[in-house]
Amino acid sequence: MNENTGTEKTDEDSLYIEREIIADPGQELLRIDKFLMDRVANVSRTRIQNSLNAEAIKVNGKKVKPNYKVRPLDKIVLIIPKDIGKSEELIPEDIPLDIRYEDEYLMVIHKPAGLVVHPGTGNKSGTLVNGLKFYLDKKDIPVMAGNSLDRPGLVHRIDKDTSGLLVIAKEEFTMTHLGKQFFDHSIERTYQALVWGDIDAGEHTIQGNIGRHPRFRNKMYVFPENDEGKEATTHYSLIENMYYVSLIECRLETGRTHQIRVHMQSLNHPIFNDVKYGGDKIIKGTVFSKYKQFVFNTFKVMPRQALHAKTLAFIHPHTKEKMRFDTELPEEFQAVLARWRNYLSTRKRNEL
């Protein structure tokens, strides 16, 4: 890295870049913002200063002020938001938004299943971010002082066919501060999922590196020996056992792409009706046609994976208040649970 050594951890699916830079032994004293502008591509001084104020940049493990002068062999670790496109490329669209909380710094949105979070290859429009752009432009929210974030700031994502809560940053300090909370694993996120099979009561943990599937690049994969991919940890516990399927709560420690979906598949408990990871097949149950028809009809009730981002908790970057949000399971998810409960109840009555 020019005259400096360092490593960069970038995830093609991440919204942030995590970088480590070690100053050269002969490094002259230089303000940290100037130092980093020379070594981090496409980053403004404002973005660096926001990151410093959000404690997303540390030197030798400590917070420093923007006027700190880098010294020889200083170890600098930083987390910066990726630039996911210029605002002029974003098409504002009048898409209904289910806003659960909003202030001048951030919003908490409930995303329905079927809605893509942000534009990408094959979907330049019709996404949550297109709707957010329209909403914020309509309200004529001014660019705040010291802010270079001129589009809705995605702090994290959930899959197109997963429903639930997302936090959106309106200005760059908020985005960077929340991003640091994600990297520190201090943001609390719980999901509810309906998975195939019996799940034992109690607390369970899955640890297994996740990366792109060696053959099928549109899928993720748990590497058996943890020698590839990125470290991933999911904690889960049983909410309700319905013999054929189980309703579980999942708590993410890390936030890898498709993490819950691929972790549960690795245990042979794929999420119900998850087409990509095998949950759209009968994993447990009888071969009788009546049962098969019941399952296929239940797939039709909720034609997507049974996964919902239910709760979200974080420290507000400006007020320092602990914010906590909870959302109900969607109607189709509740309908699927009701069908399974009824089926299990009927089965038990027939056994008496």
C-alpha angles and dihedrals in degrees: 000000000000106000092341132076123223149127132243125208111200127168115201088220096043125102091214141056119221113200136178120201127183114200118236118260088245096047113145117223107275134164109263095234091055091043093054095043087062093050107036115066121230097003124131128218088244091056091049092049091048089051091050092050090048090052089241089127118058133176117213088346095305136105114252135188123249090255093057112129116225114236132199114293094006110160110222122190118186140176116202132175115250119241102245095183143310120282093242089063092056116092112215109225132183098241118158112251126203099213114190097176137005138175134155092282108039148001133215112214132190106221117205121221113268096038116114112223101221141001118276142139108334096008114066091153142023094058134128091253091054088054092047091051090054092046095049094043090051091053089048093223108188123234104259123235113277092013125128097173103109098171135048108292116231109209094178140346142227126203122271093250095042118090129209150070129348130175117219124198120220096193137030102250089055092048093049094045093050090045089056089052089054091051091048090050089234095123109093117223127172127184132191118218136178108220134182119260140012116320118196119236118256137050120315134183131204118199118180134132114253127207142140114308109259092232108018106052095188090063134067125231139202109230111221098217097036088236094124137034126030128305112265132182127188125180117200140175136187120261099170133357115211096174096238094044136014132213109222139178117227126198117197120219092174129024110225123160111278088354100157093039096052095038092054091045089054088060091049089251101110118181113269111268094000099152096189095052103036101265092122090075129075104265098170132022143056129316092232114126093232091059092044091051091049091053095047091048089050090052087058092054090062109018095192139055115301096240127126131180096224109171136026129183131176144147112266105242094222107030094033087221119145106246120199128183133183130186134193124249111264117260094251090051090052090047091055091050090050091052093052093046090051092047092050092046091051091048092052092049090051090053093057 
